[in-house]
Amino acid sequence: KTIETGQASLEAQRQSLATQQEQMESLKSQGDIPAYNSRVTSYNRAVASYNALREQVREQINTYNDTVEKRNAIALEERELTKALSASGLPAEQ
């Protein structure tokens, strides 16, 4: 999955969890504890799934950021080497 796909999935799951939570709170406030209790396990599984995906997306973002940092360091080194070669009169490419 791409980061964008993961983030879109997270948003959809977040909205679903919010809806489920609202429904459960409504049942609880109406005193329908058996109906509330019947949804707890399913809700907890959905939260666990959301948290696992959130961690996966976080890891993807960290990997991406590390890759960009390394790429930028290589690009800077290449630029500095090219500048040094230009100053010395040597060709930058062979």
N, C-alpha and C positions, 0 to 999 in steps of 0.2 A: 504494500500500500504506500501511496505517496503521503506526504505530510498533509497536503490539502484534503485528500480523501479521508484520512484519519480524523482531521479536525471537523470535517462535515459530518462524519459518523458520530463523533463525540457530541456535536451540537444536537443532532437528531435524538441521540440517547438521552441527553440532558433534558430536552423538552419532554420526552416520554416519561422520564423519571419525575419531573415536576408535575405532570398530569396525574401520574399514579399517586404521588404523594398527596396532591389535592383531593383526589377521590378517597384515599384512605383517611385523611383527616376529616373529611365530610362524614364518612361512615362512623368514625370514632365520636365526633361531636353529636351525631344523631343517636348515639348509644348502641349502634349495631356492631358490637364488639366481635361476634362470630364472623361477620363478613369482613371486618377489618383484619382479624387474625388470619383469615383464609388467604389474604393477599400479602401478608408479611414475607413469607418465604420467597415468593416470586419477585417481590420488590427487592429483597436483599440479593437475590441472584443477579438481577438487573444492575444493581449498584456495583456488585463485584465485577461484572462484565465491563461496565463503564470505567471503573478504576483500572482494570487491566489494560484497556485500550488507551486510557489517558497516560499510563506509564509507557506503553509502547510508543505513542506519539511523542512523548517527552524524550525518549531515547533517540528517536529518529531526528528530532530537532537538535539534540546535543551532537549527534553524529554529523549532521549537516553543518552545524556551526564549527565543529572541529575541522571538517574538510575545507570549509571556506577560509578558515584561519591559516591552514597549511598552504592552501593554494595562493593566498595573498602573500605569504612569506616567500614562496617560490617565485612569484611574479616580481616581488621587490628585489630579490636576489638577482634575478635575470636582468632587470632594469639596471641595477647597479653594475653588474658585470658588463653589460652592453655599453654603459656610459664609460666605464674604465677602459674598455677596448677602444672605444672611439677616441678617447683622450690620448691613448698611446699610439694611435695611428694604425693599429692592427684591424683587420676586417672583423666585424662582429659575427659574421656567418662564414662557414667554410664549406 
